[in-house]
């Protein structure tokens, strides 16, 4: 994947719709690692008392991994 194609809109890479797509952009990706960006506002389902819930960490990691795989279709 060429660097100039980043950032990628996560909605193009994941099958999730609406609020279920928790990452906003894939900033970089390789075969073994990826960096994604997520902006979580007060009241977001991944937050508990204003902090990222443990399950939220897992969800963000899973969506980043999914986007990393999804970007392969654009390579």
KELOMAR-274692 format. One record per residue (C-alpha): residue number from 1; residue in one letter; chain; x negated, y, z. Coordinates in nm, 4 decimals. Layout:
{NUM, A, A, {X, Y, Z}}
...
% end
This chain:
{1, X, A, {0.0000, 0.0000, 0.0000}}
{2, X, A, {-0.1446, 0.3344, -0.0970}}
{3, X, A, {-0.1766, 0.5967, 0.1752}}
{4, X, A, {0.0114, 0.8579, -0.0257}}
{5, X, A, {0.3328, 0.6534, -0.0021}}
{6, X, A, {0.3478, 0.7055, 0.3754}}
{7, X, A, {0.5447, 0.7972, 0.5751}}
{8, X, A, {0.8232, 0.5617, 0.4668}}
{9, X, A, {1.1835, 0.6173, 0.5737}}
{10, X, A, {1.2665, 0.3172, 0.7966}}
{11, X, A, {1.6211, 0.3006, 0.6569}}
{12, X, A, {1.4709, 0.1904, 0.3241}}
{13, X, A, {1.2774, -0.0911, 0.4897}}
{14, X, A, {1.5196, -0.2402, 0.7421}}
{15, X, A, {1.8677, -0.3926, 0.7083}}
{16, X, A, {1.9859, -0.2002, 1.0161}}
{17, X, A, {2.2498, 0.0697, 0.9812}}
{18, X, A, {2.3331, 0.3785, 1.1819}}
{19, X, A, {2.2122, 0.3847, 1.5414}}
{20, X, A, {2.0853, 0.0263, 1.5173}}
{21, X, A, {1.7882, 0.1510, 1.3120}}
{22, X, A, {1.5760, 0.2779, 1.6006}}
{23, X, A, {1.2532, 0.3647, 1.4230}}
{24, X, A, {1.2579, 0.6689, 1.1992}}
{25, X, A, {0.9473, 0.6341, 0.9857}}
{26, X, A, {0.6719, 0.3860, 0.9134}}
{27, X, A, {0.3551, 0.5960, 0.9293}}
{28, X, A, {0.1016, 0.3328, 0.8223}}
{29, X, A, {0.0890, -0.0384, 0.7558}}
{30, X, A, {-0.1511, -0.3159, 0.6668}}
{31, X, A, {-0.1229, -0.6942, 0.6637}}
{32, X, A, {-0.1986, -0.7083, 1.0369}}
{33, X, A, {-0.0811, -0.3804, 1.1929}}
{34, X, A, {0.1660, -0.0962, 1.1581}}
{35, X, A, {0.2430, 0.2377, 1.3196}}
{36, X, A, {0.6005, 0.3638, 1.3365}}
{37, X, A, {0.7614, 0.6783, 1.4706}}
{38, X, A, {1.0828, 0.6885, 1.6721}}
{39, X, A, {1.2539, 0.9916, 1.8193}}
{40, X, A, {1.4812, 0.8941, 2.1070}}
{41, X, A, {1.7195, 1.1530, 2.2466}}
{42, X, A, {1.8984, 1.1601, 2.5813}}
{43, X, A, {2.1718, 0.8990, 2.5839}}
{44, X, A, {2.0003, 0.6728, 2.3283}}
{45, X, A, {2.0841, 0.3052, 2.3809}}
{46, X, A, {1.7147, 0.2156, 2.4305}}
{47, X, A, {1.6803, 0.4548, 2.7248}}
{48, X, A, {1.7646, 0.3808, 3.0872}}
{49, X, A, {1.7769, 0.6859, 3.3132}}
{50, X, A, {1.5796, 0.8795, 3.0532}}
{51, X, A, {1.3018, 0.6206, 3.0208}}
{52, X, A, {1.2378, 0.3570, 2.7571}}
{53, X, A, {1.3893, 0.0317, 2.8808}}
{54, X, A, {1.1759, -0.2866, 2.8607}}
{55, X, A, {1.4133, -0.4276, 2.5990}}
{56, X, A, {1.3692, -0.1022, 2.4077}}
{57, X, A, {0.9963, -0.1668, 2.3808}}
{58, X, A, {1.0687, -0.5078, 2.2330}}
{59, X, A, {1.3236, -0.3641, 1.9900}}
{60, X, A, {1.0870, -0.0923, 1.8686}}
{61, X, A, {0.8078, -0.3477, 1.8211}}
{62, X, A, {1.0408, -0.5830, 1.6344}}
{63, X, A, {1.1658, -0.3088, 1.4038}}
{64, X, A, {0.8109, -0.1925, 1.3374}}
{65, X, A, {0.7143, -0.5494, 1.2439}}
{66, X, A, {1.0221, -0.5748, 1.0224}}
{67, X, A, {0.9378, -0.2476, 0.8485}}
{68, X, A, {0.5814, -0.3702, 0.8023}}
{69, X, A, {0.7193, -0.6738, 0.6186}}
{70, X, A, {0.9762, -0.4636, 0.4308}}
{71, X, A, {0.7122, -0.2303, 0.2911}}
{72, X, A, {0.5677, -0.5252, 0.0959}}
{73, X, A, {0.8545, -0.4970, -0.1547}}
{74, X, A, {0.7310, -0.1475, -0.2451}}
{75, X, A, {0.3663, -0.2499, -0.2862}}
% end
